[in-house]
Amino acid sequence: MTIDQAIAELFRREINCGCETFIDAGIHLWIGDVMNDRRAETQLPRGHFAESGQWLIDEARRLFPEAFVGPRLSPE
C-alpha cells in the first residue's frame, strides 16, 4: 500500500496520522496527534519509503482494532 493510500484510508477511519521527511534521515511516521498524544512513531531510513504506507496501516490496526471491523480497506 502506498503512503497516500494509507493516509486516505486512515482519514476515512478517523485515525490521525502524519509523516515528515528529512533529506538525510528518511521519513518520520506517526499515529495520533499533538493534542491527543502520538500513540506510535517510527523513523524509516532512505530507501525504505515504500514500507511507510504499510507501517501506518499495521500500527493503526494494532492500536485501533475496532476501526478495522466492517468494510475492508478501500481499493483506491
Wavefront OBJ file of the C-alpha trace (Angstrom):
o trace
v 0.000 0.000 0.000
v 1.356 3.425 -0.903
v 1.642 6.134 1.709
v -1.075 8.240 0.080
v -3.461 5.273 0.067
v -2.683 4.579 3.733
v -3.216 8.188 4.808
v -6.511 8.357 2.891
v -7.657 5.085 4.448
v -6.806 6.168 7.976
v -8.523 9.508 7.395
v -11.637 7.609 6.279
v -11.454 5.587 9.501
v -10.964 8.778 11.564
v -7.440 7.883 12.690
v -4.938 10.726 12.802
v -1.508 10.142 11.342
v 1.343 12.023 9.764
v 4.673 11.936 8.036
v 7.659 14.176 7.697
v 10.726 13.729 5.542
v 14.329 14.604 6.319
v 16.818 14.685 3.465
v 19.498 12.781 5.386
v 17.376 10.773 7.811
v 14.498 9.338 5.745
v 10.857 9.546 6.730
v 9.320 10.006 10.184
v 5.834 8.466 10.590
v 3.335 8.636 13.417
v -0.152 7.614 14.516
v -2.031 10.068 16.725
v -1.709 13.822 17.032
v -0.200 16.529 19.203
v -3.416 17.257 21.142
v -4.247 13.625 21.928
v -0.679 12.313 22.057
v 1.199 10.375 19.461
v 0.461 6.715 20.012
v 3.217 5.259 17.817
v 6.090 6.633 15.764
v 8.979 5.348 13.717
v 11.776 6.563 11.503
v 12.405 4.715 8.234
v 15.745 5.289 6.531
v 16.145 6.493 2.981
v 15.448 3.704 0.555
v 12.589 2.303 2.662
v 9.818 4.773 1.767
v 7.818 2.005 0.084
v 7.264 0.448 3.542
v 5.785 3.615 5.048
v 2.165 3.083 3.992
v 2.063 -0.453 5.312
v 3.634 0.626 8.604
v 0.871 3.228 9.090
v -1.877 0.665 8.411
v -0.294 -2.049 10.572
v 0.223 0.281 13.543
v -3.254 1.775 13.245
v -4.754 -1.725 13.166
v -2.748 -2.670 16.271
v -3.746 0.490 18.167
v -7.352 0.796 16.975
v -8.615 -2.682 16.028
v -12.224 -1.538 16.375
v -11.726 0.879 13.462
v -10.957 -2.068 11.187
v -14.128 -4.034 11.889
v -16.507 -3.870 8.961
v -15.714 -2.960 5.362
v -12.304 -3.911 4.064
v -9.710 -1.343 3.153
v -10.829 0.633 0.137
v -9.065 -0.257 -3.120
v -8.489 3.410 -4.011
l 1 2 3 4 5 6 7 8 9 10 11 12 13 14 15 16 17 18 19 20 21 22 23 24 25 26 27 28 29 30 31 32 33 34 35 36 37 38 39 40 41 42 43 44 45 46 47 48 49 50 51 52 53 54 55 56 57 58 59 60 61 62 63 64 65 66 67 68 69 70 71 72 73 74 75 76
